[in-house]
């Protein structure tokens, strides 16, 4: 079932070609912690996602001062299904050609059918013989529907050396330690299902190329926060608006202007990532949100007190920028907070190593110098250095501002719901800093 030219893609993508161009095999982005569209790895510095024209135009029209707090927009690629020599279907990206790719202007998200996925099938382990040849991102050509597939046995070619483990049962997968964030596979399977069901009408897909904002981090700890008190766009149907308003009312979106949409945090004591998903975040109280934030800043041995000031500085900088964006609304947008899970403060270094050795745990931390004052390592990885953190806004499929695409609704002033969420986040982090000095 190749809707482009069918060929072997070599193991994988190295030998793919169409009209003389070399294709790039797309695989699930292993550090995706939230969202519903599948993020795909394009290369070490780049990810891609299905194109929504409103989001593309928004990236193209970003004010310069916002670019520090958003992923770099890198353009568009054409994506299609291709068969390999083993009878599997791959997603392969090629340079975008205007005349080839079907214009995905939209169908708007609100008009797309809402697909219900069987929780039973998502929980199956994939240990039986019927699963043994399935691979993530690869679909047997004989399959009539991706929705029929059980959870595949993972054989990602690009994977994390650090295992992931869910903390709750809502991920749709078992709690066993695996080499990718389980939410990424869930989104990937659902995305392939949508694309497969449309394959008769849609030969090529347009995907946005965006900066991989975690590529600077060796052990990225990621917190995905849904920002604002309102999540539906101005063009939402009454049904969708009511659905989104109910979610907000029943979560910290209403009380704080922010809710947890996903999380992964590296644990020094066990050497794996702990993960939470959006279902966990929806059920949190205000105190539960505080506890989730505390957990995100805890590495299994200590609370990362050294992260408070760098994160607060970034959040205040973002607030200052957004206060000047009159008429902008970032409905359903998320905010990513990122830090590296293996950076640590100098004064904690000896205690961590001693505690880990007592438990026979290898933290992978650099050795100390003979005088015991610090690790013999480069300035970049020195535990006494200010930890590297990043804060980025993502997901602009429902964003708007005055004059944008002739949107009929014009809003005044900055986005008060988003600002309320930022203020809440800053206040909670300041309180946590004071309580844990």
Secondary structure, 3 states (H helix, E strand, C coil): CCCCCCCCCCCCCCCCEECCEECEECEECCCCCCCCCCCEEEECCEEEEECCHHHHHHHHCCCHHHHHHECCEEEEEEEEEEECCCCEEEEEEEECCCCCCCCCCCCCHHHCCCCCCCHHHHHCCCCCHHHCCCECCEEECCCCCHHHCCCCCCCCCCCCCCCEEECCCCCCCCCCCECCCHHHHHHHHHHHHHHHHCCCCCCCEEEEEEECCCCCCCCEEEEEEEECCCCCCCCCCHHHHHHHHHHHHCCHHHHHCEEEEEEEEEECCCCEEEEECHHHHHCCCHHHHHHHHHHHCECCCCECCCHHHHHHHHHHHHHHHHCCCCCCEEECCEEEEEEECCCCCHHHHHHHHHHHHHCCCCCCCCCECCCCCCECCCHHHCCCCCCCEEEEEECCCEEECCCHHHCCCCCCCCCHHHHHHHHHHHHHHHHHHHHCC
